[in-house]
Amino acid sequence: MRVISGSAKGIFLKTRSNDDLRPTSSKVKEALFNILGSAVPDCSFLDCFAGTGTIGIEALSRGARKCAFIERDRSVLPLLHHNLGLTSFNEKSRVLPTDISRGLDILRGSAFDLIFVDPPYRYNDYEKVLHAIVEKEIIGSDGFIVVEHYHKTEIKYCDKELSRARYEKYGQTSLTFLRYVRD
């Protein structure tokens, strides 16, 4: 997996794939960042269920001001740290080696502009994560949450502040874009 664009363009990142960790395909990653476009430069980015960090690193390469990574799998954390060092993004990054619930508690009030949520295949508690992001004020005004999921999984969002802005399907992978607007 390589960085597609920006200051780290062309750098190959270490990844691994198993039943619980599946890197976002290059096709989906490129489509995601084409859609996000001008929202990425100078944004604050949160990569939930970060794995080896390929999405957050792509955001940093494209000009994100900072990125936080939440990843609980201790066996994959060395790859994430290696990739951040390889791309020289250590100083713009914060790695939280914990589960999603604790990670969101730690980030309470952080107000990120863009949040990417891509849990393992068998994860089905999207609503809980989305609610926590809103309730803990982890997303800033007019921010976006992008959820990568299996195309047959319906993403339910319980908070009135979230509305579906866009939905895209790429083979068996879908991206649901949720916009956050505070009253």
N, C-alpha and C positions, 0 to 999 in steps of 0.2 A: 504494500500500500504506500503510495507516495503522496506528498503534498501537491495539490493541483495548481495552486496559484499563490501569488504574493511573494513576500520576502523569503520564504523557505521553499519556494516552488522547486519541485523535482527531487527533494530529499525523500529517501525511502525510509519509512517508519517501520519499526518492528511490531509485528502483530502475531496473534495466534487465534485459532478458531476452535471452539469445541461446542458442546451443547448449550453452555451458559454464556459463552462469549462469542459474538459474531460481529466482526467489524462491518460497519456500513459500507456497502459496495461503492466503488468509484463513481458509478453512474448515478446512484442516489445522492451521494455526497456532492457531486457537481451540480445536480439539479437543485438541491437544497440551497447551495450558496448562490446559484444564479437567481433563485427566487428572492433570497434575502438581500442580495445586491448591495445597495448603498446603505443599508441598515447596519452592516457589519463594521466598517471603519469607525474607530473611536468608541465602539460600544463596550459595555461590560457583558461578558458571556458566561453562562453557567452550563457545564456539560455534566448532566446527571447520568449515572450508570456509565461512567466514562470509559471503562475498559482501558485500552492502550492510548487513549487520548486523541485519536485521529480527527474527530470533529472539532474539539476545542483548539487543537493545534492549527487546523485549517483556518479557524476564525482568527487566531492570533496572526497567522501568516498574511491574512487579508486585512489586517489593520486593527483588529479588536484591541482596545486599550488594556484589558485584563481578562483573565479567564480563571474560573474556579472549576475544579474537577472533583466529583464525588465518585469514589470507587471503593467498594468493600473487599473485593477479592485480593487478598494479600499476595497471591501467586502472580497476579498481573501488574501489581504496582511497580516492580522493578522495570518492566517494559515502558510504563507510562513515564517514569522518571528518566529513563534512557532517552525516550523520544523528545522530552522537553529539553534535555541537555543537547541532544543532536541538533535541534533547531534553535538553540540559544534562547528559549522562551522561559527559562526558570524564573527570572525576575518578574515577569508579567503573570505568573501562575501561582495558584494556591491549590495544593492537593489535599483533599480531606479523605484519609484512609478509613472510611466508616460506612455504615449502611445509610440508605437514603433518608430515613427518618431522622437519624442523629445529624447527618450532614445538613439537612434543611433547618434543624434546630440551631446549629452553629451559625448558619448564614442568615438567621432571622433579621429582617430589616435591611438587607443588603441592596435591594432594588436593582436587580439586573435588567438590562435592556432586552437581551435574548437568552432564552433558556431552551436547551435541547434535552429531551427525555427519550432515552432509548434503552428500556430495560431488557433483561434476558427474555428469550422466547416464551417461557411458561409464566411469566409475570402477568398478573391480571388485575392489579390494584391501581390502575391508572388514576381513577377518580380520587383516591386517597392522596396520591402525590400532587395532583393538580390542586386539590383543596388546600393542602399544606403550603404550596407555593403562594397561593393568594392570601391565606389566613396569616402566614408569617411574614407577609410583605417582602417576599423575595423577588418579586417582579415589580419593575418600575412602571409608572404611568405610561400608557400607550406601548407597553412592552409586548413581546411575542413569546409564546411557548410553542415549540415544534415537537410533536410526538411522532417518533418512528414506531411503526407497529405492523403486525401481520395484517394483510388486507381484509381479512374476514373479522377482525376484532373491531368492534364499535367503540370509539372513544367517547365516553360520557363525561361531561364536565358539569359540575354541580353548582358552580358559583355564577351568580348573575353578572359578574364583572367579566366573565370569559365568553367570547363568542367565536364561532368558527369562521375564520377569514378565508380559508382555502383548504382544499383537499386534493392530494395528488397520489396516483397509484403507479408503481413501477414493478411490474411482475407481481410477486407475492408480498412486496413491501409497500406500505403506504406512509405518507406524511400528512399529518393533520396540523394545520396552523391555527393556533388560538390567539386571538388578540385580547389584551387586557386593557380595560378602560375603567378608571375610577370615576365615581359620580362626583 
